[in-house]
Every structure is written in C-alpha cells, then in structure tokens.
Amino acid sequence: MIIYLADRHMNIVATCSNNLPKGLKFQNDLKAEDVESGVATFSVDILYDEEDAVKTAQYCESGNYVLVYDDNGENGFYTIIEAENDRKEHSINIYAEDGGLDLLNEVVDAYTADGPHPIAFYIEKFSYDSGFEIGLNEVSDLNRTLSWSGQDTCTARILSVANSFDAEIGFSFTVKNNVAQLRLNTDIDNIIVKSSISDLTTCLIPSGGTLEGSEYPITLAGYKYDDGDIYVNELGWVASRSALAKWSRYQWETYGNYGGHIVKYYSYDTTSQSELCNRTISYLKKYYDVIYNYEVDIAILPDNVRIGDTINIIDENGELYLNARVLKLETSSCDKTATATLGDFLIKSGGINEKVKMMAEQFKDYVVKQREQTYKTQQLAKSALTKANEASSAATNASKKADDAKTSAADAITNSNTAINQSNEAINKAQQANQSAGEAKTSAETALTKIDSATADLKKAQDNINSLKSDISSTNKSLDELANKAHILSDKKRREFADKYAKQMSVKMNDVNQFVSNLSGGNKQKVVLARWIGKDSDIVVLDSPTRGIDIKVKQDIYQLMNQMRKNGKSIIMISEELMELIGMSDRIIIMKDGKISGELERNQNLDENGLISMMV
C-alpha cells in the first residue's frame, strides 16, 4: 500500500510506504465503508522521526488530503477531518472521510427538477466547482425527476441522489503529470546503479558574506542549532552525528568531540546567520552519505513524464521498488529508446555488485562467527564463575549445618531431662483430674438444666431477630425509593448509566472516566444532553441543542430527539435555526415582545418565509 499526503492545492508533499528503508512509515490503517450511507472513512497512524516532527505535522494538518493506492490496485481520496499528534510515540493519528471539504461543509438549497434527468445531471449540479469529476457511471441509462424541499450539505445531497437511482457512490483520485508509475520487466528493460562518495563530507566550515565595515565574512560562531543529528559546535562548524558514526576516519577509537570528521569548507553569499545555517545544513544533507543515481532504460515512456517529475517503479508483486525524481531524460525517435537518470530517491533493494555482495556476506559470516565464539567464551566464563560461587556457597552452608547439628544435640539432651520432669508432673495432674471429674459430673447435670432454660430464651431471641430483619428490610426499601426520587445513584448504577448513554449518544472518548473538559465541543454537548435525558423526565426543554457542532453530531442529536418522541416524551426546543424548527417540530410557537405572535402545525407547505412573516 502507498499513501500520498497532499496539501489543499493537491500538491503531493509526502509518500508513506512500509517497503522503503527511509521516509515515513504507517501502521494501524483501517478503511471502513458503509453501503447504506455511502460514506467511506480511513484512519491510520503516520510514524515519524524526531527531526521530521514539524514537517510531518504540517503534512497531516486537518483539511489536507490523503490519497491511498492499496495492494489491490484500487485508490481512494479522503479529506483529513481530525489529526492527533502523539509526540512521545512519534505518531500522528489521522481520521479522514471521502469527499472534499467543499462537499462536506457546503450547503445547497431546496431544488426541484424541471423533468427527468440522468444521474450525471444531478451529480454535476451539486458537485460544481469542487474539483471532482464523474468516473465510472453504471446507471447512465436511468432518468429521474427529483425534488428536495430543504437545505442539505453537498455530500448529503449527492448521497440522496445515489439512493434515488439505487446506486452506490465512492470517491477516488488520479495523480497526474508529476507522478508516473513503471513496472520492472514490463515498462523497464534495464537499471544501472551508480554510487559515489567523491564529495562525501560529515562536517562543513561555513562562511558567508562580509558585513559593511567589516574585513571578514560572517561565520556561525556563537550560533545555536541542534536537531539531535546535525548541530553547530562552538567553533561555528556544522556537523552530523549519524554521518560521523558511519563514516568516521577512526574506526576503532574516537579522538575528541570532532575527531574522525571528514571536513570541508562551504560558502554562501549572505549576511544572515540563520540563512547561512539553513543553506549549510541543506548542502551537508546532500553529501553526508553515498550519492546514488539510476540510469533506467525505459521500454514504454509515459507521455506526461518531464524533467523534475517523480517516477514510482513497481516490482512484479506490486510493491514500491524505487521512488525518484527525473534528473536527466534522453530519448531517440530513430532508435526508439528512452533513458532516464533518476536521483533524490528512496531505494528498497538491488544495484549492489555481486562480488561486493559476496565479500560483504563473507565478512558478515566472519563477524558473526567471531561474535558467537566470543559469546560462547563469555558464557563459559560466566558458567565457571557461577559454579565456583555455588561451590563456595555450598561449603558455607555445610559448615553452618554442622554447627546447627551440634547445637541441636545439646538441645535434645536438655529437652529429654525436661520431658522426664514433665512426665512426673503429668502423673500428679492425672490423679488430680480424676478427683475433678467427679466434681465435673455434678456440674454437668446442673448445666443441662440451665441449657434447657437457655434454649427457650434463644427461641425468643430468634423471634426478635426475625422481626428486626423485617423492619430493616422495610427501611431499606423506603431508602431505595427515596434515593430514586432524589436521583441518588450508587457507584455501580452511575457506571451503568454512563456506559449506557455514552454508547447511545456515540460519545467519542477514551473511557467513561475521562474528564468532560477534555472532550471535543460536540461530545461535550452530547454528555450534557445525556445527563438530562437520563432523568427520564416526561417533558424536556432543549435550548439551541445543536449550536456550534458539526453535522455528524447534529444528526445523532436529531435521531435521539425522534426516539424520545416515539417513547412518549414531550420536547420543548428553543432554536434560532428555522430549517431545524421546520424539520423537527410538530408544532411551532413564535414569541415576539414576550407574547405569542403565531402558532403553526407541521405541514408540507411550511417554509422559512412563512415563519419569517410571523416574526417581523
């Protein structure tokens, strides 16, 4: 799957693919389609590195576009509705819906067709000037005379048209002019990879223009910059930590903070330290790693490919093999050949000399074996040390046990003498016990008499307890009734209440313990509405219940109000939106100067003009 991110002018600003070693990655992608409503949504987590945080956040701003080319060769077009940036996880979650903002937010008026028309007539009318064009039309032979009495968003109106024609509607995209796709072994005959480090540098010493009245050009001495990789040191040099780690001239030791750098001079005619720093960083990024160029022999050259355009090369499995810009293009009409030099790319695989591969694999095997031997030696040493420690511990334990045995023997002799003395004492006590047994028999007979008396008392006490339990049960029932009337809920009932209405109202949240202050405006309004509905009142007064919320939340609230009406509840709604009053009310009362100036029942001919005439 390839995900393109585009700005509001449909310029592609970033490409996301999990098959590239560099660039933006993604996870948790989910496309949801609903045939009944005709709405498709797409959500995904875009992953980024710290140095790309600002740019990635700009790519994923709400209102930008997401173009999805999936593994089945299908594409989709979506508008970013919500974006949530988790800086700790370096992830931006975007939620997008198909269709543009023009269609999602723009409102169209009531309309009645002058006769039967095909579906293309209605779609073009309600998507006019939105940038969308009709692609596949499978109901072009059908004609309908359609009519709408109220206002709708363009999206809702287009979905209504599709339903009237028993059709389904979807949005997709085509990337034109600036991006072309070629397939290996089909559109491309051969690829030659050229790499070079002739201009490699890991550190630049920059200098700029000369200020008026000065004898020397400006430098970056004293200028502060550090993005985690590229930084300006105290000498004013611009260096890369990652490039040094890869290309250091000292492979086994580090000599100071700047040792091992490949240093070059760089100059740019400016008297601004900020601009000089930006120019130096751009130049360093261009030359701080291997530079690759691809010479591609193209069998079939698309007509729209130009210098500076981007080409995606796809392998046999449909995966992205190469993404690069056309740096040079050579074509021959006589020879019927086309050769393109590509650069500024992201490469997946290929292009390495076989001998170099073999040497790299041999060196890799050697290093692995050395590491395994070192690891085994370390493990043997650790095992020997462990066994030595265990032997020392065993000897210490044995010595301790011997001392304990000696002490135990002495204790046994003492205990034996003590046992003899205790035996003599036991004989004396047995004789005393025989005498006491006779006395106990007499006491037992007396106790039996008292037990009979106590049994009668216990029965009376049990009767009293049963009466007390009955009184407590009656009291608890009265308390429960009082609590219900006062709307006092236990923790369990509060939880059940919150779960029920959060699900019924479709509140978007982490869980029911989340603070209401952290919810969006629409979800806050849902929570407030749920509190009052949960009281199960027969009459509910709603003052501007849909003010300041988006159309999706409005629809949820309208559905809930209709359900309350079906359940026999009465609703008094106060609203300044006339179409909302007309669409939702069974009876409309107009008040002016504190008095009722008009009263209207629901009917087919009721419109805004009729209401306004009674208001002025």
C-alpha positions in Angstrom: 0.0 0.0 0.0 1.2 3.5 -0.8 -0.2 6.6 1.0 0.2 10.0 -0.6 -0.3 13.2 1.6 -1.3 16.3 -0.4 -1.9 19.9 0.6 -5.0 22.0 -0.1 -3.8 22.7 -3.6 -3.5 18.9 -4.4 0.3 19.1 -4.4 1.7 15.8 -3.1 4.0 16.7 -0.2 4.9 13.2 1.2 4.8 9.5 0.4 4.3 6.8 3.0 5.3 3.2 2.4 6.4 0.4 4.7 8.6 -1.0 1.9 11.1 1.8 1.9 14.2 1.9 4.2 13.8 5.7 4.8 10.9 8.1 4.9 7.5 8.0 6.6 6.0 4.7 7.7 2.5 3.9 8.8 0.6 1.4 10.9 -3.0 0.6 12.1 -4.6 1.5 8.8 -8.3 1.0 8.6 -10.7 1.7 5.7 -14.4 1.5 6.6 -17.2 1.6 4.0 -20.9 1.8 4.6 -23.1 0.8 1.6 -26.3 2.2 3.3 -24.9 5.7 3.9 -22.4 5.7 1.0 -19.7 7.1 3.4 -16.1 5.7 3.4 -13.7 6.6 6.2 -9.9 6.0 6.5 -7.8 6.1 9.6 -4.1 5.5 10.0 -1.1 6.2 12.3 1.7 8.0 10.5 5.1 7.4 12.1 8.0 9.9 12.0 11.5 10.6 13.4 12.1 13.5 15.8 13.9 15.5 13.1 10.8 15.2 10.8 8.3 16.1 13.5 7.4 19.6 12.3 7.2 18.7 8.6 5.1 15.6 9.3 2.7 17.6 11.4 2.2 20.1 8.5 1.7 17.2 6.1 -1.1 15.8 8.3 -2.9 19.0 9.1 -6.7 18.9 9.1 -8.1 19.9 5.7 -5.2 18.3 3.8 -5.9 15.3 1.6 -5.0 11.5 1.8 -4.6 9.6 -1.5 -4.5 5.8 -0.9 -3.2 3.3 -3.5 -3.9 -0.1 -2.0 -2.5 -3.6 -2.6 -5.4 -4.5 -4.9 -4.6 -1.6 -7.3 -7.6 0.4 -6.1 -7.3 4.0 -4.9 -9.2 6.3 -2.6 -9.5 10.0 -2.0 -10.1 11.3 1.6 -10.1 14.7 3.4 -8.4 14.8 6.8 -11.1 15.6 9.4 -9.1 15.1 12.6 -5.4 14.7 13.4 -3.9 13.8 16.8 -0.1 14.1 17.3 1.4 11.9 20.0 4.9 13.5 20.4 6.0 10.8 22.9 5.2 7.9 20.5 6.2 9.9 17.4 2.9 9.1 15.8 0.1 11.2 14.2 -3.3 9.5 14.0 -5.4 10.9 11.2 -9.1 10.3 10.6 -10.3 11.1 7.1 -13.6 10.9 5.2 -14.1 10.5 1.4 -15.0 13.7 -0.4 -13.5 17.2 -0.1 -14.3 20.0 2.4 -16.3 21.7 -0.4 -18.7 18.7 -0.4 -18.6 18.0 3.4 -19.3 21.6 4.5 -21.0 23.5 1.6 -24.8 23.7 1.9 -27.2 23.6 -1.1 -30.8 24.9 -1.2 -34.1 23.3 -1.9 -34.4 22.2 -5.5 -37.0 20.7 -7.9 -36.0 19.3 -11.3 -37.9 20.5 -14.3 -38.2 17.0 -15.7 -36.5 13.6 -15.7 -32.7 13.8 -15.9 -29.8 11.2 -15.7 -27.7 10.9 -12.5 -24.8 12.8 -14.1 -27.0 15.9 -14.3 -27.7 15.9 -10.5 -24.1 14.9 -9.5 -22.5 17.7 -11.6 -25.0 20.2 -10.3 -24.3 19.5 -6.6 -20.5 19.0 -7.0 -20.0 22.0 -9.2 -16.6 23.7 -8.8 -15.4 21.1 -6.2 -12.7 19.6 -8.4 -14.5 16.2 -8.7 -15.4 14.6 -12.0 -17.6 11.6 -12.7 -15.6 8.5 -13.4 -17.4 5.2 -13.6 -21.2 5.5 -14.2 -23.1 2.3 -14.2 -26.6 3.8 -14.2 -26.2 6.3 -17.1 -29.4 4.9 -18.8 -31.7 5.8 -15.9 -33.6 9.1 -15.6 -35.4 10.5 -12.6 -37.4 13.7 -11.6 -36.1 14.5 -8.2 -37.1 17.2 -5.6 -35.7 18.4 -2.2 -37.7 20.8 0.0 -34.9 21.8 2.5 -31.2 22.5 2.7 -28.5 19.8 2.8 -24.7 19.6 2.6 -23.4 18.7 -0.9 -22.3 15.3 0.4 -25.8 14.5 1.9 -27.5 15.7 -1.3 -25.2 13.6 -3.6 -25.9 10.5 -1.4 -29.6 11.2 -1.7 -29.2 11.3 -5.5 -27.4 8.0 -5.4 -30.1 6.4 -3.3 -32.8 7.7 -5.6 -31.1 5.9 -8.5 -30.5 2.7 -6.4 -26.8 3.3 -6.9 -23.7 3.5 -4.7 -21.1 6.3 -4.8 -17.4 6.5 -3.9 -14.5 8.9 -4.3 -11.1 8.1 -5.8 -8.2 10.0 -7.3 -5.8 10.1 -10.2 -2.3 11.5 -9.8 -1.5 13.4 -13.0 1.7 14.9 -14.6 4.0 14.9 -11.5 4.0 11.2 -10.7 4.3 8.2 -13.1 4.4 4.5 -12.4 6.6 2.0 -14.3 6.8 -1.8 -13.7 10.0 -3.8 -13.7 10.5 -6.2 -16.6 7.4 -4.7 -18.3 8.0 -0.9 -18.8 11.7 -1.0 -18.0 14.4 -3.0 -19.8 17.4 -2.4 -17.5 18.5 -0.4 -14.5 22.2 0.6 -13.9 23.0 1.9 -10.4 25.9 4.4 -9.9 27.1 5.3 -6.4 29.7 7.8 -5.3 31.3 9.2 -2.2 33.7 11.6 -4.1 32.1 14.6 -2.4 31.4 12.9 0.9 31.6 15.1 4.0 30.5 14.8 7.6 31.4 18.4 8.7 31.3 21.8 7.0 33.1 25.0 7.9 30.7 27.7 6.6 31.4 31.3 5.7 29.0 34.0 4.4 29.2 37.5 3.0 31.0 40.4 4.6 29.1 43.0 6.6 29.6 46.6 5.8 32.6 48.0 7.7 34.0 44.5 8.4 37.1 42.9 6.9 36.0 39.3 7.4 33.0 37.3 6.2 30.4 36.1 8.7 30.6 32.6 10.3 28.3 30.6 12.6 30.5 31.1 15.6 28.1 31.7 18.6 25.1 30.5 16.6 23.0 27.8 18.3 21.4 24.9 16.4 20.9 21.2 17.3 18.2 18.9 15.9 19.6 15.7 17.5 21.7 14.8 14.5 23.0 17.9 12.8 24.4 20.7 15.1 26.5 23.8 15.2 29.5 23.5 17.5 31.3 26.2 19.5 33.6 26.9 16.5 30.7 27.5 14.2 31.2 24.2 12.3 28.1 22.3 11.1 28.4 18.5 11.7 26.3 15.4 11.6 26.4 12.8 14.4 24.9 10.0 12.3 27.3 10.6 9.4 30.3 10.6 11.8 29.1 7.3 13.3 29.0 5.8 9.8 32.0 7.5 8.1 34.4 8.4 10.9 38.1 8.2 9.8 38.8 6.5 13.1 37.1 3.1 13.0 38.1 1.9 16.5 38.8 5.0 18.6 37.4 8.5 19.0 39.7 11.4 19.3 37.8 14.2 21.0 34.4 15.6 20.1 35.4 16.4 16.5 37.9 13.6 15.8 37.2 11.5 12.7 35.1 14.0 10.8 35.6 14.5 7.1 35.7 18.3 7.0 35.2 20.6 4.0 34.7 24.3 3.5 31.4 25.8 2.3 30.5 29.4 1.4 27.3 31.2 0.6 26.8 34.9 -0.1 24.5 36.1 2.7 24.9 38.2 5.8 22.3 36.4 7.8 23.5 33.7 10.2 20.1 31.9 10.0 20.1 31.7 6.2 23.8 30.6 6.2 22.9 27.9 8.7 20.0 26.6 6.7 22.0 26.6 3.4 24.9 24.8 5.1 22.6 22.1 6.5 20.9 21.5 3.1 24.3 21.1 1.5 25.6 18.8 4.2 22.5 16.6 3.9 23.1 16.3 0.2 26.7 15.0 0.6 26.9 13.3 4.1 26.1 9.8 2.7 26.5 7.8 -0.5 25.0 9.5 -3.6 23.1 7.2 -5.9 22.0 7.7 -9.5 19.9 5.3 -11.5 20.2 5.0 -15.3 16.9 3.4 -16.4 16.3 2.1 -19.9 12.6 2.6 -20.4 10.8 0.4 -22.9 7.5 2.4 -22.6 7.8 6.0 -21.6 4.6 7.7 -20.4 3.7 10.8 -22.5 3.4 13.1 -19.4 6.9 12.4 -17.9 9.1 15.5 -17.8 12.3 16.6 -16.1 11.8 17.0 -12.4 8.7 14.7 -12.3 8.6 11.8 -9.9 8.6 8.2 -11.0 7.5 5.2 -8.9 9.0 1.9 -10.1 6.9 -1.1 -9.0 8.1 -4.7 -8.8 6.3 -7.8 -10.0 4.4 -8.1 -6.8 3.1 -4.5 -7.0 5.4 -3.3 -4.2 7.2 0.1 -4.4 10.8 -0.7 -5.6 12.0 2.9 -6.2 10.7 6.4 -5.8 12.9 9.0 -7.5 12.9 12.3 -9.5 13.9 12.5 -13.2 17.2 14.3 -13.2 18.1 13.7 -16.9 16.0 12.3 -19.8 17.4 11.2 -23.1 15.1 10.0 -25.9 15.7 9.0 -29.5 12.9 8.8 -32.1 15.1 7.0 -34.6 16.4 4.4 -32.2 13.1 4.3 -30.3 14.9 4.4 -27.0 14.4 6.4 -23.7 17.0 6.6 -20.9 16.3 8.4 -17.7 18.7 9.3 -14.9 16.9 9.2 -11.5 18.0 10.7 -8.2 16.8 12.0 -4.9 15.3 8.6 -4.3 14.4 6.0 -1.7 15.7 2.6 -2.6 14.3 -0.8 -1.4 16.9 -3.2 -2.8 19.1 -4.1 -5.8 22.0 -2.4 -7.6 24.9 -3.9 -5.5 27.8 -5.6 -7.4 27.7 -9.4 -6.9 31.3 -9.6 -5.8 30.8 -6.9 -3.3 27.7 -8.7 -2.1 29.7 -11.9 -1.7 32.5 -10.2 0.2 30.0 -8.5 2.4 28.3 -11.8 3.2 31.7 -13.5 3.9 32.7 -10.6 6.2 29.3 -10.8 7.8 29.7 -14.5 8.4 33.2 -14.0 9.8 32.0 -11.3 12.2 29.0 -13.5 13.2 31.3 -16.4 13.9 33.7 -14.2 15.9 30.8 -12.8 17.9 29.5 -16.3 18.5 32.9 -17.6 19.7 33.3 -14.5 21.9 29.8 -15.1 23.3 30.5 -18.8 23.9 33.7 -17.9 25.7 31.9 -15.3 27.8 29.2 -17.8 28.6 31.7 -20.5 29.7 33.5 -18.0 31.9 30.2 -16.9 33.4 29.2 -20.6 33.9 32.5 -21.4 35.6 32.2 -18.3 37.9 28.6 -19.3 38.8 29.7 -22.9 39.7 32.6 -21.6 41.8 30.2 -19.3 43.6 27.7 -22.1 44.1 30.5 -24.4 45.5 31.6 -21.7 47.9 28.0 -21.2 49.0 27.6 -25.0 49.5 30.7 -25.2 51.7 29.5 -22.3 53.8 26.0 -23.9 54.1 27.6 -27.3 55.1 29.7 -25.7 57.9 26.6 -23.8 59.1 24.6 -27.1 59.2 27.3 -28.9 61.2 27.2 -26.1 63.8 23.4 -26.3 63.8 23.6 -30.1 64.4 25.9 -29.7 67.4 23.6 -27.1 68.9 20.6 -29.4 68.2 22.2 -32.4 70.0 22.8 -30.3 73.2 19.2 -29.0 73.0 18.0 -32.6 72.7 19.7 -33.7 75.9 18.2 -30.7 77.7 14.7 -31.5 76.2 14.9 -35.1 77.4 15.5 -34.1 81.0 12.7 -31.6 80.8 10.4 -34.4 79.4 11.1 -36.7 82.4 10.2 -33.9 84.8 7.1 -33.1 82.8 6.1 -36.8 82.9 6.2 -36.9 86.7 4.1 -33.7 86.9 1.6 -35.3 84.4 1.1 -38.3 86.8 0.3 -35.9 89.6 -2.1 -33.9 87.5 -3.9 -37.1 86.3 -4.7 -38.0 89.9 -6.0 -34.5 90.5 -8.0 -34.8 87.3 -9.8 -38.0 88.4 -11.0 -36.1 91.5 -12.1 -33.2 89.4 -14.0 -35.5 87.1 -16.5 -36.3 89.8 -17.0 -32.7 90.6 -17.4 -32.0 86.8 -20.2 -34.6 86.6 -22.2 -32.8 89.2 -21.6 -29.5 87.4 -22.7 -31.1 84.1 -26.1 -32.1 85.5 -26.6 -28.6 86.7 -25.5 -27.2 83.3 -28.1 -29.4 81.4 -30.8 -27.8 83.4 -29.5 -24.3 82.5 -29.2 -25.3 78.8 -32.9 -26.1 78.7 -33.7 -22.7 80.1 -31.2 -21.0 77.7 -32.8 -22.9 74.7 -36.2 -21.3 75.5 -34.5 -17.9 75.8 -32.7 -18.4 72.5 -36.0 -19.1 70.7 -37.4 -15.9 72.0 -34.3 -14.0 70.8 -34.5 -15.6 67.3 -38.1 -14.4 67.0 -37.0 -10.9 68.0 -34.2 -11.0 65.4 -36.6 -12.1 62.6 -38.9 -9.2 63.5 -35.9 -6.8 63.4 -34.8 -8.1 60.0 -38.2 -7.4 58.6 -38.1 -3.8 60.0 -34.6 -3.3 58.4 -35.8 -4.7 55.0 -38.8 -2.3 55.0 -36.5 0.6 56.0 -34.0 -0.3 53.1 -36.9 -0.4 50.6 -38.0 3.1 51.7 -34.5 4.4 51.5 -34.1 3.0 47.9 -37.4 4.6 46.9 -36.2 7.9 48.4 -32.9 7.7 46.6 -34.6 7.0 43.3 -36.8 10.1 43.7 -33.8 12.2 44.6 -31.8 10.8 41.7 -29.1 9.5 44.0 -27.1 6.7 42.3 -24.7 4.1 43.6 -21.2 3.8 42.1 -22.4 0.7 40.1 -25.5 2.5 38.8 -23.5 5.6 37.9 -21.2 3.4 35.9 -24.1 1.6 34.2 -25.8 5.0 33.5 -22.6 6.4 31.9 -21.9 3.3 29.8 -25.5 3.2 28.5 -25.7 6.8 27.5 -22.1 7.1 26.1 -23.0 4.2 23.8 -26.4 5.5 23.0 -25.1 9.0 22.2 -22.0 7.7 20.4 -19.7 9.8 22.6 -16.0 9.7 21.3 -13.8 9.2 24.3 -11.1 7.1 25.9 -13.4 5.7 28.6 -16.2 6.9 30.9 -13.6 8.1 33.5 -12.3 10.7 31.0 -12.9 14.4 32.1 -15.6 16.1 30.1 -13.4 19.2 29.7 -11.0 17.1 27.6 -13.7 16.1 25.1 -14.5 17.9 21.8 -17.3 20.5 21.7 -19.8 18.1 20.1 -19.1 15.3 22.5 -19.4 17.8 25.5 -22.8 18.7 24.2 -23.8 15.1 24.0 -22.7 14.5 27.6 -24.8 17.5 28.8 -27.8 16.2 26.9 -27.4 12.7 28.2 -27.5 14.0 31.9 -30.9 15.5 31.4 -32.3 12.7 29.3 -31.2 10.2 31.9 -33.6 11.7 34.4 -36.4 10.1 32.4 -38.5 13.3 32.6 -41.7 13.4 30.6 -41.0 16.9 29.4 -37.5 18.1 28.3 -36.6 21.7 27.4 -33.7 21.9 24.9 -32.3 25.4 24.3 -30.3 25.5 21.0 -29.2 21.8 21.3 -27.2 21.8 18.0 -25.5 25.2 18.1 -21.8 25.2 17.3 -21.5 21.4 16.5 -20.7 19.6 13.2 -23.3 17.9 11.0 -22.5 14.4 12.3 -23.2 15.3 15.9 -26.4 17.2 14.8 -27.7 14.1 13.1 -27.0 12.0 16.3 -29.0 14.5 18.4 -31.9 14.7 15.9 -32.1 10.9 16.0 -32.2 10.9 19.8 -34.9 13.5 19.8 -37.1 11.5 17.4 -36.6 8.4 19.6 -37.6 10.3 22.7 -40.8 11.5 20.9 -41.6 7.9 19.9 -41.1 6.9 23.6 -43.9 9.3 24.5 -41.7 12.2 25.8 -42.5 15.8 25.1 -39.8 18.2 23.9 -39.8 21.9 24.0 -37.0 23.0 21.7 -35.8 26.7 21.5 -33.8 27.4 18.3 -32.8 30.2 16.0 -32.3 27.8 13.1 -35.6 28.0 11.1 -34.9 24.8 9.0 -34.2 22.9 12.2 -37.5 24.0 13.7 -39.4 23.1 10.5 -37.7 19.7 10.2 -38.0 18.6 13.9 -41.2 20.3 15.3 -44.8 19.0 15.3 -45.9 22.5 16.5 -44.1 25.8 16.3 -44.9 28.7 18.6 -43.4 32.1 17.7 -42.9 34.6 20.6 -42.3 38.3 20.0 -42.0 41.0 22.6 -42.8 38.5 25.3 -46.0 37.4 23.7 -47.1 34.5 21.4 -47.4 36.0 17.9 -48.1 32.9 16.0 -48.6 29.1 16.2 -48.1 26.6 13.3 -48.7 22.9 12.9 -46.4 20.6 10.9 -47.4 20.6 7.2 -45.9 20.0 3.8 -46.1 23.7 2.7 -44.4 25.2 5.8 -41.2 27.1 4.8 -38.8 29.8 6.1 -40.8 32.6 4.5 -43.9 31.6 6.4 -42.1 31.7 9.7 -40.3 35.0 9.0 -43.6 36.7 8.1 -44.9 35.9 11.6 -41.7 37.0 13.3 -41.4 40.5 11.8 
